[in-house]
């Protein structure tokens, strides 16, 4: 019966989706919105409903079809507009690169070495910090979501060895903290698919914006390091949780003594290091050098093409290729791809003078912006959007607010990259409820957490993430990412 009801609701949501998609266009125009603007507004609101309650992929395709049906542009032009968006080929290559690194299973070697550190023996909070640093290292090494699952497995083993119940406070604190550490580490490098997606949303509102790789990496590296160092200290000295049982176990018994790094893992790690070096050297070496000029011309896309080509071309002594492009293509997240492809033509329509939607929004918002000033506006936007994100999937807020608020913040005299980083943190600190994000849904589904405490600690991570941004992140962005 429950399954039948769920199926009925699915089709109810589809009916509402289609009604909004095409129905709003028949309403009379208001403010500065034109008749075509009402049709585009219907598509915009309809696809947001579809993303919230149905799926990310096929509602995106239907939205493109709807823009053609209402007469905004031809289906061919709309599809070409989406696919020709500058970040699309970069994201495809990044997904392939991330999958190639993930297939080396570096996670096994790194996590095993972590448990062998004598520094953590008998020191629960040193182990806590070490596990967070391990999560950071695994994510940076290209392990993707495998980093989360490997670290959760370590936490479960430690908790079991310490004699805790299946659902226990130690696991709850560590599982939620691993999610937070993983999330912020995902933004350290500009070539991560999630980061490129965010930059893509920014470019929809500010097409000419450029972000320096080195400064971006330095900013997020500092944020991540502060997070993984300060958070265990807060748990220890503010919340005073007792994990003394963990101090009594022998961590070396949980580690495998014979795990060694393989030649495949060495090659994958070498490729990752070379690629990062290529990106960093563009800014570190003198601009007059030939190598610097070549790397600059290559940019992110060119460097990705080189490193992926090397990975695909390399074969070992047995004649086995390191990767096949067909095999690594399974790492492409097509639901995210189609969402980004659809948002480009939808954003163009939303912002066009022909529709009058953005000019209507600006006529309402501009008086408010000019009265509160950049600082208050930043506080309100980041906090309010961050709270709303705890109840509605965070990707929806990224799509809507990043291209809208960043250029608005520039207009009132603020650094749009401060707003950009603030919105990244607000929308990604979606830890308080299972509906907030994919990572939160995984966290609440983990078998070792106490569900009621997970809500609390998810919210605490949200609060701490925003506090760290306002107190330390904003000055860092102003220093490392000034906007001329």
C-alpha positions in Angstrom: 0.0 0.0 0.0 2.8 2.4 0.9 4.5 1.7 -2.3 1.3 2.3 -4.3 0.8 5.6 -2.5 4.3 6.6 -3.2 3.8 5.9 -6.9 0.6 7.9 -7.0 2.4 10.9 -5.4 5.2 10.6 -8.0 2.6 11.2 -10.8 0.9 13.9 -8.7 4.3 15.7 -8.6 4.7 15.3 -12.3 1.2 16.8 -12.9 2.0 19.8 -10.7 5.4 20.2 -12.4 3.8 20.4 -15.9 1.0 22.7 -14.6 3.5 25.2 -13.3 5.8 24.7 -16.3 3.1 25.7 -18.8 0.3 27.2 -16.7 2.0 30.3 -15.3 2.5 31.6 -18.9 -1.2 32.2 -19.2 -1.3 34.5 -16.2 -1.3 38.3 -16.9 2.1 40.0 -16.8 3.0 42.2 -13.8 5.7 44.7 -12.9 8.2 44.8 -15.9 7.7 41.2 -16.9 6.6 40.7 -20.5 4.2 38.0 -21.8 7.2 36.0 -22.9 8.7 36.6 -19.5 5.7 35.0 -17.8 6.2 31.9 -19.9 9.9 31.8 -19.0 9.0 32.4 -15.4 6.7 29.4 -15.5 9.5 27.2 -16.9 11.9 28.5 -14.3 9.5 27.9 -11.3 8.4 24.6 -12.8 11.8 23.1 -13.2 12.7 24.1 -9.6 9.6 22.2 -8.4 10.7 19.3 -10.5 14.2 19.3 -9.1 12.8 19.5 -5.5 10.2 16.7 -5.7 11.0 14.5 -8.8 14.6 14.3 -10.1 17.4 16.4 -11.4 17.9 14.8 -14.8 14.8 14.4 -16.9 13.0 17.5 -15.5 16.0 19.5 -16.8 15.4 18.0 -20.3 11.7 18.8 -20.2 12.5 22.4 -19.2 14.6 22.8 -22.4 11.7 21.4 -24.4 9.3 23.8 -22.6 11.4 26.8 -23.5 11.1 25.8 -27.2 7.4 25.1 -26.9 6.6 28.5 -25.4 8.5 30.2 -28.2 11.6 31.5 -26.4 14.1 29.8 -28.8 14.4 26.7 -31.0 15.2 23.3 -29.4 18.5 23.1 -31.3 19.7 26.5 -30.1 18.7 25.8 -26.5 20.5 22.5 -26.5 23.6 24.0 -28.1 23.6 26.8 -25.6 23.6 24.4 -22.8 26.3 22.1 -24.2 28.5 25.0 -25.3 28.6 26.5 -21.8 32.4 26.9 -21.0 32.5 24.6 -17.9 30.7 21.6 -19.4 33.7 20.0 -21.2 35.9 20.8 -18.2 33.4 19.0 -15.8 33.3 16.0 -18.1 37.1 15.7 -18.1 37.2 16.2 -14.3 34.7 13.4 -13.7 36.9 11.1 -15.9 40.1 12.2 -14.1 38.5 11.7 -10.7 37.2 8.2 -11.7 40.7 7.2 -13.0 42.3 8.2 -9.7 39.6 6.5 -7.7 40.1 3.2 -9.5 43.7 3.0 -8.1 42.2 2.4 -4.6 44.7 4.6 -2.9 42.2 4.7 0.0 43.2 1.3 1.2 46.9 2.2 1.5 46.4 5.6 3.1 43.8 4.5 5.7 45.9 1.5 6.7 48.9 3.8 7.3 46.8 6.1 9.4 46.0 3.4 11.9 49.7 2.6 12.3 50.7 6.0 13.6 51.8 5.7 17.3 50.8 9.3 17.9 47.1 8.2 18.0 47.6 5.3 20.4 45.8 6.1 23.7 44.7 9.5 22.6 41.1 9.6 21.4 41.1 13.2 20.4 44.4 12.9 18.5 42.8 10.0 16.7 39.7 12.1 16.0 41.9 14.8 14.4 43.9 12.2 12.6 40.8 10.7 11.1 39.7 14.1 9.8 43.1 14.7 8.3 43.0 11.3 6.8 39.6 12.2 5.2 41.2 15.4 3.8 44.2 13.5 2.4 42.0 10.8 0.8 39.7 13.4 -0.8 42.7 15.4 -2.1 44.1 12.1 -3.6 41.0 11.8 -5.7 39.3 9.1 -3.8 35.9 10.8 -4.0 33.1 9.3 -1.9 35.3 6.3 -1.2 37.1 8.5 1.4 33.9 8.8 3.4 33.1 5.1 3.4 36.6 4.0 4.2 36.8 6.4 7.2 33.3 5.4 8.4 34.5 1.8 8.4 37.5 2.7 10.5 35.2 4.5 13.0 32.9 1.5 13.2 35.8 -0.8 13.9 37.3 1.5 16.6 33.9 1.9 18.2 33.3 -1.9 18.2 36.8 -2.5 19.7 36.1 0.1 22.4 33.0 -1.8 23.4 30.4 0.8 22.4 26.9 -0.1 21.3 26.1 -0.3 17.6 24.7 3.2 17.6 26.9 5.3 19.8 28.1 8.9 20.4 31.7 8.3 19.3 30.5 7.2 15.8 27.9 10.0 15.7 30.5 12.7 16.3 33.0 11.2 13.9 30.6 10.3 11.1 29.2 13.9 11.0 32.7 15.4 11.3 34.0 13.3 8.4 31.2 14.5 6.2 32.0 18.2 7.0 35.8 17.6 6.5 35.1 15.9 3.2 32.8 18.6 2.0 35.1 21.5 2.5 38.1 19.6 1.2 36.1 19.1 -2.1 36.7 22.8 -2.8 40.4 23.0 -2.3 41.2 22.4 -6.0 39.4 24.2 -8.8 39.5 21.1 -11.0 37.1 19.2 -8.8 33.7 18.6 -10.6 31.7 20.2 -7.7 33.9 23.3 -7.7 33.6 23.7 -11.4 29.9 23.4 -11.1 29.9 26.3 -8.6 32.1 28.4 -10.9 29.7 27.6 -13.7 26.8 29.0 -11.7 28.9 32.1 -11.0 29.7 32.6 -14.7 26.0 32.5 -15.5 25.8 35.8 -13.6 29.3 37.1 -14.2 30.6 35.6 -17.5 34.0 37.3 -17.4 35.0 36.4 -13.9 38.4 34.7 -13.5 39.6 32.9 -10.3 43.3 32.3 -9.8 44.1 28.6 -9.0 46.8 29.2 -6.4 44.9 31.8 -4.4 41.7 29.7 -4.5 43.6 26.7 -3.2 45.4 28.6 -0.5 42.0 30.0 0.7 40.3 26.7 1.0 43.4 24.9 2.4 43.5 27.4 5.3 39.7 27.0 5.8 39.9 23.2 5.9 43.0 23.1 8.2 41.3 25.5 10.7 38.1 23.4 10.5 39.8 20.0 11.2 42.0 21.4 14.0 39.4 23.5 15.8 36.4 21.2 15.6 37.9 18.4 17.7 39.0 21.0 20.3 35.5 22.3 20.5 34.1 18.8 21.0 36.7 18.1 23.7 36.7 21.4 25.7 33.2 22.8 25.0 31.0 19.7 24.8 33.4 17.6 27.0 32.5 14.3 25.5 34.2 11.3 27.1 35.8 8.9 24.6 38.2 7.3 27.2 37.2 3.8 26.1 38.9 4.5 22.8 42.2 5.2 24.6 42.3 1.6 25.9 42.3 -0.2 22.5 45.3 -1.2 20.4 44.9 0.5 17.1 47.6 -1.5 15.4 45.3 -4.6 15.6 42.9 -2.8 13.2 45.7 -2.2 10.6 46.8 -4.7 8.0 50.6 -5.1 8.2 51.1 -6.3 4.6 49.3 -3.5 2.7 51.8 -1.9 0.3 51.4 0.8 -2.4 51.2 -0.8 -5.8 52.7 0.4 -9.1 49.3 1.4 -10.3 48.7 3.5 -7.2 52.1 5.1 -7.6 51.4 6.0 -11.2 48.0 7.4 -10.4 49.4 9.5 -7.5 52.2 10.7 -9.8 49.7 11.8 -12.4 47.7 13.7 -9.7 50.9 15.5 -8.4 52.0 16.4 -12.0 48.6 17.8 -12.8 48.4 19.9 -9.6 52.0 21.1 -10.3 51.0 22.2 -13.8 48.1 24.3 -12.4 50.3 25.9 -9.7 53.3 26.6 -11.9 51.2 28.9 -14.1 51.2 31.4 -11.2 54.4 30.5 -9.4 56.9 30.8 -12.3 57.9 34.1 -14.0 55.4 35.0 -16.8 58.2 35.6 -19.2 59.3 31.9 -19.2 58.2 29.8 -22.2 56.9 27.0 -19.9 54.8 29.4 -18.0 53.3 30.8 -21.2 52.6 27.3 -22.5 50.9 26.3 -19.3 48.9 29.5 -19.2 47.7 28.9 -22.8 46.7 25.3 -21.9 44.8 26.4 -18.8 42.6 24.0 -16.9 41.1 22.3 -20.0 44.4 21.8 -21.8 46.2 20.4 -18.7 43.2 18.0 -18.1 43.5 16.8 -21.8 47.2 16.1 -21.4 46.9 14.2 -18.1 43.9 12.2 -19.2 45.7 11.3 -22.5 48.8 10.2 -20.6 46.7 8.0 -18.3 44.8 6.4 -21.2 48.0 5.9 -23.3 50.1 4.3 -20.5 50.3 0.5 -20.2 52.3 -1.7 -17.9 54.7 -4.5 -18.7 51.7 -6.9 -19.2 50.2 -4.7 -21.8 47.3 -3.5 -19.6 46.3 0.1 -20.0 46.1 2.2 -16.8 42.6 3.3 -17.8 40.2 3.2 -20.7 38.2 6.3 -21.5 35.1 4.2 -21.9 35.6 2.7 -18.4 36.2 6.0 -16.7 33.1 7.5 -18.3 31.0 5.7 -15.7 32.3 8.4 -13.3 30.3 11.1 -15.1 27.3 12.1 -12.9 24.7 12.6 -15.7 22.0 14.0 -13.3 24.4 16.8 -12.4 25.5 17.3 -16.0 21.9 17.7 -17.4 21.1 20.1 -14.6 24.0 22.4 -15.5 23.3 22.1 -19.2 19.7 23.1 -18.6 20.5 26.0 -16.3 22.6 27.9 -18.8 19.7 28.6 -21.4 17.2 29.0 -18.5 19.5 31.5 -16.8 20.0 33.4 -20.1 16.2 33.6 -20.6 15.7 34.6 -16.9 18.2 37.5 -17.3 17.2 38.6 -20.8 15.7 42.1 -21.4 13.1 40.5 -23.6 11.5 38.8 -20.6 11.9 41.6 -18.0 12.2 39.2 -15.1 15.5 40.3 -13.7 14.7 44.0 -14.1 11.5 43.4 -12.0 13.5 41.6 -9.3 16.1 44.4 -9.3 13.4 47.1 -8.9 12.3 45.4 -5.7 15.7 44.4 -4.3 17.8 47.5 -5.2 16.1 49.8 -2.6 16.7 47.1 0.1 20.3 46.6 -0.9 21.2 50.3 -0.9 19.6 50.7 2.6 21.4 47.9 4.4 24.9 48.0 2.9 27.2 45.1 1.9 28.0 43.7 5.3 24.4 43.3 6.5 23.3 42.1 3.1 26.0 39.4 3.2 25.0 38.3 6.7 21.3 38.1 5.9 21.8 36.3 2.6 24.3 33.7 3.9 22.4 32.9 7.1 18.9 32.8 5.6 19.9 30.7 2.6 21.9 28.4 4.9 18.9 27.8 7.2 16.6 27.2 4.2 19.1 24.8 2.8 18.6 22.5 5.8 15.1 21.7 4.6 15.4 21.9 0.8 18.0 20.2 -1.3 21.0 22.5 -1.5 21.6 22.2 -5.2 18.4 24.2 -5.8 19.7 27.2 -3.9 23.0 27.0 -5.7 21.3 27.2 -9.1 19.1 30.1 -8.1 21.1 32.4 -5.8 24.8 32.1 -6.9 24.2 33.7 -10.4 21.7 36.2 -8.9 23.3 37.5 -5.7 27.0 37.7 -6.7 26.5 40.4 -9.3 24.0 42.2 -7.1 26.6 42.2 -4.3 29.1 43.8 -6.7 26.6 46.5 -7.6 26.3 47.7 -3.9 30.1 47.9 -3.5 30.9 44.4 -2.2 33.5 41.8 -3.4 31.3 39.3 -5.4 33.8 36.5 -4.6 33.1 37.0 -0.8 29.4 36.4 -1.6 30.4 33.5 -3.8 32.4 31.8 -1.1 29.7 32.6 1.5 27.0 31.0 -0.7 29.2 27.9 -1.3 29.6 27.5 2.5 25.9 28.3 3.2 24.5 25.8 0.7 27.1 23.1 1.3 26.8 23.2 5.1 23.6 21.3 4.6 24.0 18.8 7.3 21.1 19.2 9.7 18.4 17.1 8.0 18.4 14.2 5.5 16.6 16.4 2.9 19.4 19.0 2.9 21.9 17.3 0.6 23.2 14.0 -0.7 25.9 13.9 1.9 23.5 14.6 4.7 21.2 11.8 3.4 24.2 9.4 3.5 25.1 10.5 7.0 21.7 9.9 8.4 21.6 6.5 6.7 24.9 5.3 8.4 24.0 2.4 10.7 26.3 3.5 13.6 24.9 7.0 14.4 22.3 8.0 16.9 19.7 9.6 14.7 18.5 12.2 17.2 22.1 13.3 18.0 22.9 13.4 14.3 20.3 16.2 13.8 22.0 18.2 16.6 25.6 17.6 15.4 24.6 18.3 11.8 23.2 21.7 12.9 26.3 22.4 15.0 28.5 21.8 11.9 26.3 24.3 10.0 26.7 26.9 12.7 30.5 26.4 13.0 31.0 26.5 9.2 29.2 29.9 9.0 31.1 31.3 12.1 34.4 30.3 10.6 33.5 32.0 7.3 32.4 35.3 8.9 35.2 35.5 11.4 38.1 34.2 9.3 36.9 33.4 5.8 35.8 36.9 4.8 39.2 38.5 5.6 40.9 35.7 3.8 38.8 36.1 0.7 39.4 39.9 0.7 43.2 39.2 1.0 43.5 36.3 -1.5 40.7 37.0 -3.9 40.3 40.7 -4.3 38.0 41.8 -7.1 39.1 44.7 -9.2 
